[in-house]
């Protein structure tokens, strides 16, 4: 068995240390070691975007990042998005626009949307659709999701 490494990263604003095996994914550590189960496992091969987290300011698929690569990284998961007394504006617009059904893809879409709005607070519909192209939803159409991001862009502070 390969030797585990101690990894230190900032996750949702807190410095966290964890043990990681060389081939263990960030998704596995988030869910199984750190109990941050809001990040969902959909495909485990980078095709669905359900496991999207913000890694050093960029959206990444947690299933494609090795946990040992998180050394020194700043990571934001869906659990770190909302304030303690409610929902983040993007989460609220997803609810208001009925941009979710089963919920498996929702955290990934929300984290991708946050990364987009952090970079471009007033994206066009085309830019939103392009930026969310790595996220798949098997339950609902994408129009409600796009409308939710458009609405969030009108009034969300990151």
N, C-alpha and C positions, 0 to 999 in steps of 0.2 A: 504494500500500500504506500502511495506517495505521501510524503511528509506535508502536513498542514502548515500554513503560514499565518502569523498574526497580521491582520490588515487593519489599518486605522483610516477612517473616512469620516467626513461630516455628512450626516444623514438627517435631513429635515432640521438643520440648524444645530444638531447635537453631535459632538465628537463621539464616535462609536468604534470599539475594537471588536473584532470577531476572528474566529479561526476559519480558514478557507483552504480546501484542498485545491491542488493545481488545476483541475478540470471542472471545478464547481462554478456554476454560473452565478452572476449577481442576483438573478431572479430567485434561485434556490436559497441563497443566503438571506435575502430580504424576507421571503415567505417562511422558510423552515427554521432559520437560526434567529432572526430578529423579530419574527412574528408580525411583520408588516404585510398582512395578507390582502391589502387593497390592490396591490399590483397583481394582476391576474396572469395565469398561464393559459395561453390559448393553443399555440402550435408548437412551441419549443424549437422553432427553426427560423424565426425572424420574419415570417410572412404575414402575421396578423396584427401586430402592434398592441395587443392587449397588455403586454408587460412594459409599455413605454414609461420610462422615468427620465427626469432631467439630470444629466450627468455633466458636470462642469459647464452648465449653461446650454447644453444641447440635448435634444430628445434622442434617446437611444433605446433599443430593445434590450431589456434586462436579460433575456435568454441568450443573447449573443455576446454579452460582456462577461469575461471571466471575473470572478469575485476578487482575485488577486490584483486585477487591473484597477480596482477601486482605491488602492493605496493613495492617500492624500487627496482623494477626489471629494467634490461637493456634489451630493446626490439629493434630489428632491423627489419624494414619492407622493402619491395621492393623499396619504395620511398627513403630510406636512403642508398641504395646500390650504385647508380651511382654518379659519381662526377658531379658538376654543368655544366661542359663543354663537357659531352658525356655520354658514357655507361661504366659500369663496364665490365671487361673482360669476365665474365661469360655471361652477356647479349649479348655482341658482338659475342661470339661464338655460342650462340643460334640462332642469326640472320644468321651468316655465314653458319651454318650447317642446316638451315631450320628446326630447332627443335621446331617449333610451328605452330599452325594453328589458331584456334579460339581465343586463348589467355587466356582462363579462368584458365587453369591449370599452365600456364607459370610462374607466380610469385611464386607459391608454389614450382615448380621444381627448379627454380633459387635459392630460399632461402635454400632449402634442399641441393642443390649442393654447395652453399657457406659454409654452416655448415660443410659439408663433407670435402671440400678442406681446410677449416680453421684447421680442426682436422688432416687431412691426405692429404698433398699436392700432393701425387703421388699414388692415389688409383688404384687398378686393376679394370678391367671391372667387375669382380664379386663383388667387394666391392661397386662400383658405383651402380650396379643393386640392391644390397641388401639395400643400403642406400636410394635409391629412391623408394623402394617398397611401401611406404606409400602414394605415389603420383600417381593418376590415370589420364590418358589422354584418352578421348573418340574420338579424331579426328585423331591422327596420331600414327604410331608405335613408339616404345620406342628406336629403334636403333639410330635414329637421335639425340635423347635427350642424350643417352649414349655417342655417338661420340662427342657431344658438350661439355659434361663434361670432357671427356678425353682430348680434345683440350684445354679447359680452364685450366686443370691441368698442361699443358705444359708451360703456360705463364701468369698465373693470380697471381697478388698480391692481397691479401684480403683487 
